[in-house]
Amino acid sequence: MELNHFADRTEAEKKSRLNMQLGLPEGAGRKLQTSCAPGFYLNRRKCVACSTAGCAICTNNVCSSCLSTKMLFNATTKTCVCQTGPMNSTKTDCTTCPSGTAFNIATQTCVTTTTCPSGQYWTGTQCAACSSNCTSCAALSGACSTCASPFVLSAGKCVCPSGKIFDGKTCVDLNICVAGKYNDGANNCLDCGSNCISCENVTG
């Protein structure tokens, strides 16, 4: 009985090690293999690692989703791109850059930054002005992080709050533009035609 128990345990350990090597879920058997662990795909009844770094699901080695929420899936190149820092050594997650550096998404590397004056950001080679109405923005990308009043932050840009439109200088009540301008229907006050004192909204 003890010998049989030892043999069963040894066989189970062998299967467990094999499953790990093949990327199979724990307890899966070679004959019943129909699915693979994240990062692997089924190829001729064997689990093969996806060649795309950070890939969670791939079909015929073509990636369709990423392992980490810190990664952005590029539908054009079918690759996983880190957004916070370089990939870790196992290519399963994204790290963060050390203090004094910023992450360059384009090169997927951490680069040394220089402190720029308020309202400017480090491009990688020089200080440049943040976008209009932005008081501070992220190094390298220039994405706005804080806005001048009365603007509010939206997707890295400074925009007018709900119910307001930009008249070229500040935010004003929706559908109310100064004399000589009209609301184009997209929250912008544009100039009326030449020699025109007032004009209709949207059409001008």
Contact map, one row per residue, 1 for C-alpha under 8 A:
111110000000000000000000000000000000000000000000000000000000000000000000000000000000000000000000000000000000000000000000000000000000000000000000000000000000000000000000000000000000000000000000000000000000
111111000000000000000000000000000000000000000000000000000000000000000000000000000000000000000000000000000000000000000000000000000000000000000000000000000000000000000000000000000000000000000000000000000000
111111100000000000000000000000000000000000000000000000000000000000000000000000000000000000000000000000000000000000000000000000000000000000000000000000000000000000000000000000000000000000000000000000000000
111111110000000000000000000000000000000000000000000000000000000000000000000000000000000000000000000000000000000000000000000000000000000000000000000000000000000000000000000000000000000000000000000000000000
111111111000000000000000000000000000000000000000000000000000000000000000000000000000000000000000000000000000000000000000000000000000000000000000000000000000000000000000000000000000000000000000000000000000
011111111100000000000000000000000000000000000000000000000000000000000000000000000000000000000000000000000000000000000000000000000000000000000000000000000000000000000000000000000000000000000000000000000000
001111111110000000000000000000000000000000000000000000000000000000000000000000000000000000000000000000000000000000000000000000000000000000000000000000000000000000000000000000000000000000000000000000000000
000111111111000000000000000000000000000000000000000000000000000000000000000000000000000000000000000000000000000000000000000000000000000000000000000000000000000000000000000000000000000000000000000000000000
000011111111100000000000000000000000000000000000000000000000000000000000000000000000000000000000000000000000000000000000000000000000000000000000000000000000000000000000000000000000000000000000000000000000
000001111111110000000000000000000000000000000000000000000000000000000000000000000000000000000000000000000000000000000000000000000000000000000000000000000000000000000000000000000000000000000000000000000000
000000111111111000000000000000000000000000000000000000000000000000000000000000000000000000000000000000000000000000000000000000000000000000000000000000000000000000000000000000000000000000000000000000000000
000000011111111100000000000000000000000000000000000000000000000000000000000000000000000000000000000000000000000000000000000000000000000000000000000000000000000000000000000000000000000000000000000000000000
000000001111111110000000000000000000000000000000000000000000000000000000000000000000000000000000000000000000000000000000000000000000000000000000000000000000000000000000000000000000000000000000000000000000
000000000111111111000000000000000000000000000000000000000000000000000000000000000000000000000000000000000000000000000000000000000000000000000000000000000000000000000000000000000000000000000000000000000000
000000000011111111100000001010000000000000000000000000000000000000000000000000000000000000000000000000000000000000000000000000000000000000000000000000000000000000000000000000000000000000000000000000000000
000000000001111111110000011000000000000000000000000000000000000000000000000000000000000000000000000000000000000000000000000000000000000000000000000000000000000000000000000000000000000000000000000000000000
000000000000111111111000000000000000000000000000000000000000000000000000000000000000000000000000000000000000000000000000000000000000000000000000000000000000000000000000000000000000000000000000000000000000
000000000000011111111100000000000000000000000000000000000000000000000000000000000000000000000000000000000000000000000000000000000000000000000000000000000000000000000000000000000000000000000000000000000000
000000000000001111111111111110000000000000000000000000000000000000000000000000000000000000000000000000000000000000000000000000000000000000000000000000000000000000000000000000000000000000000000000000000000
000000000000000111111111110000000000000000000000000000000000000000000000000000000000000000000000000000000000000000000000000000000000000000000000000000000000000000000000000000000000000000000000000000000000
000000000000000011111111000000000000000000000000000000000000000000000000000000000000000000000000000000000000000000000000000000000000000000000000000000000000000000000000000000000000000000000000000000000000
000000000000000001111111000000000000000000000111000000000000000000000000000000000000000000000000000000000000000000000000000000000000000000000000000000000000000000000000000000000000000000000000000000000000
000000000000000000111111100000000001111100000011100000000000000000000000000000000000000000000000000000000000000000000000000000000000000000000000000000000000000000000000000000000000000000000000000000000000
000000000000000000111111110100001011100000000010000000000000000000000000000000000000000000000000000000000000000000000000000000000000000000000000000000000000000000000000000000000000000000000000000000000000
000000000000000000110011111100000001100000000000000000000000000000000000000000000000000000000000000000000000000000000000000000000000000000000000000000000000000000000000000000000000000000000000000000000000
000000000000000100110001111100000000000000000000000000000000000000000000000000000000000000000000000000000000000000000000000000000000000000000000000000000000000000000000000000000000000000000000000000000000
000000000000001100100000111110000000000000000000000000000000000000000000000000000000000000000000000000000000000000000000000000000000000000000000000000000000000000000000000000000000000000000000000000000000
000000000000000000100001111111011000000000000000000000000000000000000000000000000000000000000000000000000000000000000000000000000000000000000000000000000000000000000000000000000000000000000000000000000000
000000000000001000100000001111111000000000000000000000000000000000000000000000000000000000000000000000000000000000000000000000000000000000000000000000000000000000000000000000000000000000000000000000000000
000000000000000000000000000111111000000000000000000000000000000000000000000000000000000000000000000000000000000000000000000000000000000000000000000000000000000000000000000000000000000000000000000000000000
000000000000000000000000000011111000000000000000000000000000000000000000000000000000000000000000000000000000000000000000000000000000000000000000000000000000000000000000000000000000000000000000000000000000
000000000000000000000000000111111100000000000000000000000000000000000000000000000000000000000000000000000000000000000000000000000000000000000000000000000000000000000000000000000000000000000000000000000000
000000000000000000000001000111111111000000001100000000000000000000000000000000000000000000000000000000000000000000000000000000000000000000000000000000000000000000000000000000000000000000000000000000000000
000000000000000000000000000000011111000001001000000000000000000000000000000000000000000000000000000000000000000000000000000000000000000000000000000000000000000000000000000000000000000000000000000000000000
000000000000000000000001000000001111100011000010000000000000000000000000000000000000000000000000000000000000000000000000000000000000000000000000000000000000000000000000000000000000000000000000000000000000
000000000000000000000011100000001111110111000010000000000000000000000000000000000000000000000000000000000000000000000000000000000000000000000000000000000000000000000000000000000000000000000000000000000000
000000000000000000000011100000000011111110000000000000000000000000000000000000000000000000000000000000000000000000000000000000000000000000000000000000000000000000000000000000000000000000000000000000000000
000000000000000000000010000000000001111100000000000000111000000000100000000000000000000000000000000000000000000000000000000000000000000000000000000000000000000000000000000000000000000000000000000000000000
000000000000000000000010000000000000111110000000110001111100000000100000000000000000000000000000000000000000000000000000000000000000000000000000000000000000000000000000000000000000000000000000000000000000
000000000000000000000010000000000001111111000011110000011100000000000000000000000000000000000000000000000000000000000000000000000000000000000000000000000000000000000000000000000000000000000000000000000000
000000000000000000000000000000000011101111100011110000001111100000000000000000000000000000000000000000000000000000000000000000000000000000000000000000000000000000000000000000000000000000000000000000000000
000000000000000000000000000000000111000111111111000000000011000000000000000000000000000000000000000000000000000000000000000000000000000000000000000000000000000000000000000000000000000000000000000000000000
000000000000000000000000000000000000000011111111000000000001000000000000000000000000000000000000000000000000000000000000000000000000000000000000000000000000000000000000000000000000000000000000000000000000
000000000000000000000000000000000000000001111100000000000000000000000000000000000000000000000000000000000000000000000000000000000000000000000000000000000000000000000000000000000000000000000000000000000000
000000000000000000000000000000001100000001111110000000000000000000000000000000000000000000000000000000000000000000000000000000000000000000000000000000000000000000000000000000000000000000000000000000000000
000000000000000000000100000000001000000001111111000000000000000000000000000000000000000000000000000000000000000000000000000000000000000000000000000000000000000000000000000000000000000000000000000000000000
000000000000000000000111000000000011000111101111100000000000000000000000000000000000000000000000000000000000000000000000000000000000000000000000000000000000000000000000000000000000000000000000000000000000
000000000000000000000110000000000000000111100111110000000000000000000000000000000000000000000000000000000000000000000000000000000000000000000000000000000000000000000000000000000000000000000000000000000000
000000000000000000000010000000000000001110000011111000000000000000000000000000000000000000000000000000000000000000000000000000000000000000000000000000000000000000000000000000000000000000000000000000000000
000000000000000000000000000000000000001110000001111110101100111000000000000000000000000000000000000000000000000000000000000000000000000000000000000000000000000000000000000000000000000000000000000000000000
000000000000000000000000000000000000000000000000111110000000100000000000000000000000000000000000000000000000000000000000000000000000000000000000000000000000000000000000000000000000000000000000000000000000
000000000000000000000000000000000000000000000000011111100000111000000000000000110000000000000000000000000000000000000000000000000000000000000000000000000000000000000000000000000000000000000000000000000000
000000000000000000000000000000000000000000000000011111100000000000000000000000110000000000110000000000000000000000000000000000000000000000000000000000000000000000000000000000000000000000000000000000000000
000000000000000000000000000000000000001000000000000111110000000001110010000000010000001000111000000000000000000000000000000000000000000000000000000000000000000000000000000000000000000000000000000000000000
000000000000000000000000000000000000011000000000010111111100001111100000000000110000000000010000000000000000000000000000000000000000000000000000000000000000000000000000000000000000000000000000000000000000
000000000000000000000000000000000000011100000000000001111100001111100000000000000000000000000000000000000000000000000000000000000000000000000000000000000000000000000000000000000000000000000000000000000000
000000000000000000000000000000000000011110000000010000111110001111000000000000000000000000000000000000000000000000000000000000000000000000000000000000000000000000000000000000000000000000000000000000000000
000000000000000000000000000000000000001110000000010000111111111110000000000000000000000000000000000000000000000000000000000000000000000000000000000000000000000000000000000000000000000000000000000000000000
000000000000000000000000000000000000000011000000000000001111111100000000000000000000000000000000000000000000000000000000000000000000000000000000000000000000000000000000000000000000000000000000000000000000
000000000000000000000000000000000000000011100000000000000111110000000000000000000000000000000000000000000000000000000000000000000000000000000000000000000000000000000000000000000000000000000000000000000000
000000000000000000000000000000000000000010000000011100000111111000000000000000000000000000000000000000000000000000000000000000000000000000000000000000000000000000000000000000000000000000000000000000000000
000000000000000000000000000000000000000000000000010100000111111100000000000001000000000000000000000000000000000000000000000000000000000000000000000000000000000000000000000000000000000000000000000000000000
000000000000000000000000000000000000000000000000010100111110111111000000000001100000000000000000000000000000000000000000000000000000000000000000000000000000000000000000000000000000000000000000000000000000
000000000000000000000000000000000000000000000000000000111110011111000000101001000000000000000000000000000000000000000000000000000000000000000000000000000000000000000000000000000000000000000000000000000000
000000000000000000000000000000000000000000000000000000111100001111100000100000010000000000000000000000000000000000000000000000000000000000000000000000000000000000000000000000000000000000000000000000000000
000000000000000000000000000000000000000000000000000001111000001111111011100000010000000000000000000000000000000000000000000000000000000000000000000000000000000000000000000000000000000000000000000000000000
000000000000000000000000000000000000011000000000000001110000000011111010000000000000000000011000000000000000000000000000000000000000000000000000000000000000000000000000000000000000000000000000000000000000
000000000000000000000000000000000000000000000000000001000000000001111110000000000000000000011100000000000000000000000000000000000000000000000000000000000000000000000000000000000000000000000000000000000000
000000000000000000000000000000000000000000000000000000000000000001111111000000000000000000000000000000000000000000000000000000000000000000000000000000000000000000000000000000000000000000000000000000000000
000000000000000000000000000000000000000000000000000000000000000000011111000000000111000000001100000000000000000000000000000000000000000000000000000000000000000000000000000000000000000000000000000000000000
000000000000000000000000000000000000000000000000000001000000000001111111100000011110000000001100000000000000000000000000000000000000000000000000000000000000000000000000000000000000000000000000000000000000
000000000000000000000000000000000000000000000000000000000000000001001111110000011110000000000000000000000000000000000000000000000000000000000000000000000000000000000000000000000000000000000000000000000000
000000000000000000000000000000000000000000000000000000000000000111000011111001111000000000000000000000000000000000000000000000000000000000000000000000000000000000000000000000000000000000000000000000000000
000000000000000000000000000000000000000000000000000000000000000000000001111111111000000000000000000000000000000000000000000000000000000000000000000000000000000000000000000000000000000000000000000000000000
000000000000000000000000000000000000000000000000000000000000000100000000111111100000000000000000000000000000000000000000000000000000000000000000000000000000000000000000000000000000000000000000000000000000
000000000000000000000000000000000000000000000000000000000000000000000000011111000000000000000000000000000000000000000000000000000000000000000000000000000000000000000000000000000000000000000000000000000000
000000000000000000000000000000000000000000000000000000000000000000000000011111100000000000000000000000000000000000000000000000000000000000000000000000000000000000000000000000000000000000000000000000000000
000000000000000000000000000000000000000000000000000000000000011100000000111111110000000000000000000000000000000000000000000000000000000000000000000000000000000000000000000000000000000000000000000000000000
000000000000000000000000000000000000000000000000000110100000001000000000111011111000000000000000000000000000000000000000000000000000000000000000000000000000000000000000000000000000000000000000000000000000
000000000000000000000000000000000000000000000000000111100000000011000011110001111100000000000000000000000000000000000000000000000000000000000000000000000000000000000000000000000000000000000000000000000000
000000000000000000000000000000000000000000000000000000000000000000000011110000111110000000000000000000001001000000000000000000000000000000000000000000000000000000000000000000000000000000000000000000000000
000000000000000000000000000000000000000000000000000000000000000000000111000000011111111000000100000000001001000000000000000000000000000000000000000000000000000000000000000000000000000000000000000000000000
000000000000000000000000000000000000000000000000000000000000000000000111000000001111100000000100000000101000000000000000000000000000000000000000000000000000000000000000000000000000000000000000000000000000
000000000000000000000000000000000000000000000000000000000000000000000100000000000111110000000111100000100000000000000000000000000000000000000000000000000000000000000000000000000000000000000000000000000000
000000000000000000000000000000000000000000000000000000000000000000000000000000000111111000000111100000101001110000000000000000000000000000000000000000000000000000000000000000000000000000000000000000000000
000000000000000000000000000000000000000000000000000000000000000000000000000000000101111100000111100000100001110000000000000000000000000000000000000000000000000000000000000000000000000000000000000000000000
000000000000000000000000000000000000000000000000000001000000000000000000000000000100111111111110000000000000000000000000000000000000000000000000000000000000000000000000000000000000000000000000000000000000
000000000000000000000000000000000000000000000000000000000000000000000000000000000000011111111110000000000000000000000000000000000000000000000000000000000000000000000000000000000000000000000000000000000000
000000000000000000000000000000000000000000000000000000000000000000000000000000000000001111110000000000000000000000000000000000000000000000000000000000000000000000000000000000000000000000000000000000000000
000000000000000000000000000000000000000000000000000000000000000000000000000000000000001111111000000000000000000000000000000000000000000000000000000000000000000000000000000000000000000000000000000000000000
000000000000000000000000000000000000000000000000000011000000000000000000000000000000001111111100000000000000000000000000000000000000000000000000000000000000000000000000000000000000000000000000000000000000
000000000000000000000000000000000000000000000000000011100000000000110000000000000000001111111100000000000000000000000000000000000000000000000000000000000000000000000000000000000000000000000000000000000000
000000000000000000000000000000000000000000000000000001000000000000110110000000000000001101111110000000000000000000000000000000000000000000000000000000000000000000000000000000000000000000000000000000000000
000000000000000000000000000000000000000000000000000000000000000000010110000000000111111100111111000000000000000000000000000000000000000000000000000000000000000000000000000000000000000000000000000000000000
000000000000000000000000000000000000000000000000000000000000000000000000000000000001111100001111100000000000000000000000000000000000000000000000000000000000000000000000000000000000000000000000000000000000
000000000000000000000000000000000000000000000000000000000000000000000000000000000001110000000111110000100000000000000000000000000000000000000000000000000000000000000000000000000000000000000000000000000000
000000000000000000000000000000000000000000000000000000000000000000000000000000000001110000000011111011100000010000000000000000000000000000000000000000000000000000000000000000000000000000000000000000000000
000000000000000000000000000000000000000000000000000000000000000000000000000000000000000000000001111111000000010000000000000000000000000000000000000000000000000000000000000000000000000000000000000000000000
000000000000000000000000000000000000000000000000000000000000000000000000000000000000000000000000111110000000000000000000000000000000000000000000000000000000000000000000000000000000000000000000000000000000
000000000000000000000000000000000000000000000000000000000000000000000000000000000000000000000000011111000000000110000000000000000000000000000000000000000000000000000000000000000000000000000000000000000000
000000000000000000000000000000000000000000000000000000000000000000000000000000000000000000000000111111100000011110000000000000000000000000000000000000000000000000000000000000000000000000000000000000000000
000000000000000000000000000000000000000000000000000000000000000000000000000000000000000000000000110111110000011110000000000000000000000000110000000000000000000000000000000000000000000000000000000000000000
000000000000000000000000000000000000000000000000000000000000000000000000000000000011110000000001100011111001111000000000000000000000000000010000000000000000000000000000000000000000000000000000000000000000
000000000000000000000000000000000000000000000000000000000000000000000000000000000000000000000000000001111111111000000000000000000000000000011000000000000000000000000000000000000000000000000000000000000000
000000000000000000000000000000000000000000000000000000000000000000000000000000001110100000000000000000111111100000000000000000000000000000000000000000000000000000000000000000000000000000000000000000000000
000000000000000000000000000000000000000000000000000000000000000000000000000000000000000000000000000000011111000000000000000000000000000000000000000000000000000000000000000000000000000000000000000000000000
000000000000000000000000000000000000000000000000000000000000000000000000000000000000000000000000000000011111100000000000000000000000000000000000000000000000000000000000000000000000000000000000000000000000
000000000000000000000000000000000000000000000000000000000000000000000000000000001100110000000000000000111111110000000000000000000000000000000000000000000000000000000000000000000000000000000000000000000000
000000000000000000000000000000000000000000000000000000000000000000000000000000000000110000000000000000111011111000000000000000000000000000000000000000000000000000000000000000000000000000000000000000000000
000000000000000000000000000000000000000000000000000000000000000000000000000000000000110000000000110011110001111100000000000000000000000000000000000000000000000000000000000000000000000000000000000000000000
000000000000000000000000000000000000000000000000000000000000000000000000000000000000000000000000000011110000111110000000000100000000000000000000000000000000000000000000000000000000000000000000000000000000
000000000000000000000000000000000000000000000000000000000000000000000000000000000000000000000000000111000000011111000000000100000000000000000000000000000000000000000000000000000000000000000000000000000000
000000000000000000000000000000000000000000000000000000000000000000000000000000000000000000000000000111000000001111100000010100000000000000100000000000000000000000000000000000000000000000000000000000000000
000000000000000000000000000000000000000000000000000000000000000000000000000000000000000000000000000000000000000111110000010000000000000000000000000000000000000000000000000000000000000000000000000000000000
000000000000000000000000000000000000000000000000000000000000000000000000000000000000000000000000000000000000000011111000110000000000000000000000000000000000000000000000000000000000000000000000000000000000
000000000000000000000000000000000000000000000000000000000000000000000000000000000000000000000000000000000000000001111101110000100000000000000000000000000000000000000000000000000000000000000000000000000000
000000000000000000000000000000000000000000000000000000000000000000000000000000000000000000000000000000000000000000111111100000000000000000000000000000000000000000000000000000000000000000000000000000000000
000000000000000000000000000000000000000000000000000000000000000000000000000000000000000000000000000000000000000000011111000000000000001100000000000000000000000000000000000000000000000000000000000000000000
000000000000000000000000000000000000000000000000000000000000000000000000000000000000000000000000000000000000000000001111100000001100011110000000000000000000000000000000000000000000000000000000000000000000
000000000000000000000000000000000000000000000000000000000000000000000000000000000000000000000000000000000000000000011111110000111100001110000000000000000000000000000000000000000000000000000000000000000000
000000000000000000000000000000000000000000000000000000000000000000000000000000000000000000000000000000000000000000111011111000111100000111110100000000000000000000000000000000000000000000000000000000000000
000000000000000000000000000000000000000000000000000000000000000000000000000000000000000000000000000000000000000011110001111111110000000001110100000000000000000000000000000000000000000000000000000000000000
000000000000000000000000000000000000000000000000000000000000000000000000000000000000000000000000000000000000000000000000111111110000000000111100000000000000000000000000000000000000000000000000000000000000
000000000000000000000000000000000000000000000000000000000000000000000000000000000000000000000000000000000000001110000000011111000000000000110000000000000000000000000000000000000000000000000000000000000000
000000000000000000000000000000000000000000000000000000000000000000000000000000000000000000000000000000000000000000000000011111100000000000000000000000000000000000000000000000000000000000000000000000000000
000000000000000000000000000000000000000000000000000000000000000000000000000000000000000000000000000000000000000000000000011111110000000000000000000000000000000000000000000000000000000000000000000000000000
000000000000000000000000000000000000000000000000000000000000000000000000000000000000000000000000000000000000000000010001111011111000000000000000000000000000000000000000000000000000000000000000000000000000
000000000000000000000000000000000000000000000000000000000000000000000000000000000000000000000000000000000000000000000001111001111100000000000000000000000000000000000000000000000000000000000000000000000000
000000000000000000000000000000000000000000000000000000000000000000000000000000000000000000000000000000000000000000000011100000111110000000000000000000000000000000000000000000000000000000000000000000000000
000000000000000000000000000000000000000000000000000000000000000000000000000000000000000000000000000000000000000000000011100000011111011110000111000000000000000000000000000000000000000000000000000000000000
000000000000000000000000000000000000000000000000000000000000000000000000000000000000000000000000000000000000000000000000000000001111110000000101000000000000100000000000000000000000000000000000000000000000
000000000000000000000000000000000000000000000000000000000000000000000000000000000000000000000000000000000000000000000000000000000111110000000000000000000000010000000000000000000000000000000000000000000000
000000000000000000000000000000000000000000000000000000000000000000000000000000000000000000000000000000000000000000000000000000000011111000000000001100100000010000000000000000000000000000000000000000000000
000000000000000000000000000000000000000000000000000000000000000000000000000000000000000000000000000000000000000000000010000000000111111110000001111100000000110000000000000000000000000000000000000000000000
000000000000000000000000000000000000000000000000000000000000000000000000000000000000000000000000000000000000000000000111000000000100111110000001111100000000000000000000000000000000000000000000000000000000
000000000000000000000000000000000000000000000000000000000000000000000000000000000000000000000000000000000000000000000111100000000100011111000001111000000000000000000000000000000000000000000000000000000000
000000000000000000000000000000000000000000000000000000000000000000000000000000000000000000000000000000000000000000000011100000000100011111100111110000000000000000000000000000000000000000000000000000000000
000000000000000000000000000000000000000000000000000000000000000000000000000000000000000000000000000000000000000000000000110000000000000111111111100000000000000000000000000000000000000000000000000000000000
000000000000000000000000000000000000000000000000000000000000000000000000000000000000000000000000000001000000000010000000111100000000000011111110000000000000000000000000000000000000000000000000000000000000
000000000000000000000000000000000000000000000000000000000000000000000000000000000000000000000000000001110000000000000000111100000000000001111100000000000000000000000000000000000000000000000000000000000000
000000000000000000000000000000000000000000000000000000000000000000000000000000000000000000000000000000010000000000000000001000000000000001111110000000000000000000000000000000000000000000000000000000000000
000000000000000000000000000000000000000000000000000000000000000000000000000000000000000000000000000000000000000000000000111000000110000011111111000000000000000000000000000000000000000000000000000000000000
000000000000000000000000000000000000000000000000000000000000000000000000000000000000000000000000000000000000000000000000000000000100000011101111100000000001100000000000000000000000000000000000000000000000
000000000000000000000000000000000000000000000000000000000000000000000000000000000000000000000000000000000000000000000000000000000110011111000111111000001001110000000000000000000000000000000000000000000000
000000000000000000000000000000000000000000000000000000000000000000000000000000000000000000000000000000000000000000000000000000000000011111000011111000001001000000000000000000000000000000000000000000000000
000000000000000000000000000000000000000000000000000000000000000000000000000000000000000000000000000000000000000000000000000000000000011110000001111100011000010000000000000000000000000000000000000000000000
000000000000000000000000000000000000000000000000000000000000000000000000000000000000000000000000000000000000000000000000000000000000111100000001111111111000010000000000000000000000000000000000000000000000
000000000000000000000000000000000000000000000000000000000000000000000000000000000000000000000000000000000000000000000000000000000000111000000000011111110000000000000000000000000000000000000000000000000000
000000000000000000000000000000000000000000000000000000000000000000000000000000000000000000000000000000000000000000000000000000000000000000000000001111110000000000000000000000000000000000000000000000000000
000000000000000000000000000000000000000000000000000000000000000000000000000000000000000000000000000000000000000000000000000000000000000000000000001111110000000110000000011000000000000000000000000000000000
000000000000000000000000000000000000000000000000000000000000000000000000000000000000000000000000000000000000000000000000000000000000100000000000001111111000011110000000001000000000000000000000000000000000
000000000000000000000000000000000000000000000000000000000000000000000000000000000000000000000000000000000000000000000000000000000000000000000000011111111100011110000000000000000000000000000000000000000000
000000000000000000000000000000000000000000000000000000000000000000000000000000000000000000000000000000000000000000000000000000000000000000000001111000111111111000000000000000000000000000000000000000000000
000000000000000000000000000000000000000000000000000000000000000000000000000000000000000000000000000000000000000000000000000000000000000000000000000000011111111000000000000000000000000000000000000000000000
000000000000000000000000000000000000000000000000000000000000000000000000000000000000000000000000000000000000000000000000000000000000000000000000000000001111100000000000000000000000000000000000000000000000
000000000000000000000000000000000000000000000000000000000000000000000000000000000000000000000000000000000000000000000000000000000000000000000011100000001111110000000000000000000000000000000000000000000000
000000000000000000000000000000000000000000000000000000000000000000000000000000000000000000000000000000000000000000000000000000000010010000000011000000001111111000000000000000000000000000000000000000000000
000000000000000000000000000000000000000000000000000000000000000000000000000000000000000000000000000000000000000000000000000000000001110000000001011000111101111100000000000000000000000000000000000000000000
000000000000000000000000000000000000000000000000000000000000000000000000000000000000000000000000000000000000000000000000000000000000000000000000000000111100111110000100000000000000000000000000000000000000
000000000000000000000000000000000000000000000000000000000000000000000000000000000000000000000000000000000000000000000000000000000000000000000000000001110000011111011100001000000000000000000000000000000000
000000000000000000000000000000000000000000000000000000000000000000000000000000000000000000000000000000000000000000000000000000000000000000000000000001110000001111111000001000000000000000000000000000000000
000000000000000000000000000000000000000000000000000000000000000000000000000000000000000000000000000000000000000000000000000000000000000000000000000000000000000111110000000000000000000000000000000000000000
000000000000000000000000000000000000000000000000000000000000000000000000000000000000000000000000000000000000000000000000000000000000000000000000000000000000000011111000000011000000000000000000000000000000
000000000000000000000000000000000000000000000000000000000000000000000000000000000000000000000000000000000000000000000000000000000000000000000000000000000000000111111100001111000000000000100000000000000000
000000000000000000000000000000000000000000000000000000000000000000000000000000000000000000000000000000000000000000000000000000000000000000000000000000000000000110111110001111100000000000111000000000000000
000000000000000000000000000000000000000000000000000000000000000000000000000000000000000000000000000000000000000000000000000000000000000000000000000000000000001100011111111100000000000000111000000000000000
000000000000000000000000000000000000000000000000000000000000000000000000000000000000000000000000000000000000000000000000000000000000000000000000000000000000000000001111111100001100000000011100000000000000
000000000000000000000000000000000000000000000000000000000000000000000000000000000000000000000000000000000000000000000000000000000000000000000000000000000000000000000111110000000000000000011000000000000000
000000000000000000000000000000000000000000000000000000000000000000000000000000000000000000000000000000000000000000000000000000000000000000000000000000000000000000000111111000000000000000000000000000000000
000000000000000000000000000000000000000000000000000000000000000000000000000000000000000000000000000000000000000000000000000000000000000000000000000001000000000000000111111100000000000000000000000000000000
000000000000000000000000000000000000000000000000000000000000000000000000000000000000000000000000000000000000000000000000000000000000000000000000000001100000000110011110111110000000000000000000000000000000
000000000000000000000000000000000000000000000000000000000000000000000000000000000000000000000000000000000000000000000000000000000000000000000000000000000000000000011110011111011000000000000000000000000000
000000000000000000000000000000000000000000000000000000000000000000000000000000000000000000000000000000000000000000000000000000000000000000000000000000000000000000111000001111110000000000000000000000000000
000000000000000000000000000000000000000000000000000000000000000000000000000000000000000000000000000000000000000000000000000000000000000000000000000000000000000000111000000111110000000000100000000000000000
000000000000000000000000000000000000000000000000000000000000000000000000000000000000000000000000000000000000000000000000000000000000000000000000000000000000000000001000000011111000001000100000000000001000
000000000000000000000000000000000000000000000000000000000000000000000000000000000000000000000000000000000000000000000000000000000000000000000000000000000000000000000000000111111100011000000000000000000000
000000000000000000000000000000000000000000000000000000000000000000000000000000000000000000000000000000000000000000000000000000000000000000000000000000000000000000000010000100111110111000001000000000000000
000000000000000000000000000000000000000000000000000000000000000000000000000000000000000000000000000000000000000000000000000000000000000000000000000000000000000000000010000000011111110000000000000000000000
000000000000000000000000000000000000000000000000000000000000000000000000000000000000000000000000000000000000000000000000000000000000000000000000000000000000000000000000000000001111100000000000000011000000
000000000000000000000000000000000000000000000000000000000000000000000000000000000000000000000000000000000000000000000000000000000000000000000000000000000000000000000000000000000111110000000011000111100000
000000000000000000000000000000000000000000000000000000000000000000000000000000000000000000000000000000000000000000000000000000000000000000000000000000000000000000000000000000001111111000001111000001100000
000000000000000000000000000000000000000000000000000000000000000000000000000000000000000000000000000000000000000000000000000000000000000000000000000000000000000000000000000000011101111100011111000001111101
000000000000000000000000000000000000000000000000000000000000000000000000000000000000000000000000000000000000000000000000000000000000000000000000000000000000000000000000000000111000111111111100000000001101
000000000000000000000000000000000000000000000000000000000000000000000000000000000000000000000000000000000000000000000000000000000000000000000000000000000000000000000000000000000000011111111100000000001111
000000000000000000000000000000000000000000000000000000000000000000000000000000000000000000000000000000000000000000000000000000000000000000000000000000000000000000000000000000000000001111110000000000001100
000000000000000000000000000000000000000000000000000000000000000000000000000000000000000000000000000000000000000000000000000000000000000000000000000000000000000000000000000000000000001111110000000000000000
000000000000000000000000000000000000000000000000000000000000000000000000000000000000000000000000000000000000000000000000000000000000000000000000000000000000000000011100000001100000001111111000000000000000
000000000000000000000000000000000000000000000000000000000000000000000000000000000000000000000000000000000000000000000000000000000000000000000000000000000000000000001111000000000000011111111100000000000000
000000000000000000000000000000000000000000000000000000000000000000000000000000000000000000000000000000000000000000000000000000000000000000000000000000000000000000001111000000001000111100111110000000000000
000000000000000000000000000000000000000000000000000000000000000000000000000000000000000000000000000000000000000000000000000000000000000000000000000000000000000000000010000000000000111100011111000000000000
000000000000000000000000000000000000000000000000000000000000000000000000000000000000000000000000000000000000000000000000000000000000000000000000000000000000000000000000000000000001110000001111100000000000
000000000000000000000000000000000000000000000000000000000000000000000000000000000000000000000000000000000000000000000000000000000000000000000000000000000000000000000000000000000001110000000111110111100001
000000000000000000000000000000000000000000000000000000000000000000000000000000000000000000000000000000000000000000000000000000000000000000000000000000000000000000000000000000000000000000000011111100000001
000000000000000000000000000000000000000000000000000000000000000000000000000000000000000000000000000000000000000000000000000000000000000000000000000000000000000000000000000000000000000000000001111100000000
000000000000000000000000000000000000000000000000000000000000000000000000000000000000000000000000000000000000000000000000000000000000000000000000000000000000000000000000000000000000000000000000111110000000
000000000000000000000000000000000000000000000000000000000000000000000000000000000000000000000000000000000000000000000000000000000000000000000000000000000000000000000000000000000001000000000001111111100000
000000000000000000000000000000000000000000000000000000000000000000000000000000000000000000000000000000000000000000000000000000000000000000000000000000000000000000000000000000000011000000000001001111100000
000000000000000000000000000000000000000000000000000000000000000000000000000000000000000000000000000000000000000000000000000000000000000000000000000000000000000000000000000000000011110000000001000111110000
000000000000000000000000000000000000000000000000000000000000000000000000000000000000000000000000000000000000000000000000000000000000000000000000000000000000000000000000000000000001110000000001000111111001
000000000000000000000000000000000000000000000000000000000000000000000000000000000000000000000000000000000000000000000000000000000000000000000000000000000000000000000000000000000000010000000000000001111111
000000000000000000000000000000000000000000000000000000000000000000000000000000000000000000000000000000000000000000000000000000000000000000000000000000000000000000000000000000100000011110000000000000111111
000000000000000000000000000000000000000000000000000000000000000000000000000000000000000000000000000000000000000000000000000000000000000000000000000000000000000000000000000000000000011110000000000000011111
000000000000000000000000000000000000000000000000000000000000000000000000000000000000000000000000000000000000000000000000000000000000000000000000000000000000000000000000000000000000000100000000000000011111
000000000000000000000000000000000000000000000000000000000000000000000000000000000000000000000000000000000000000000000000000000000000000000000000000000000000000000000000000000000000011100000001100000111111
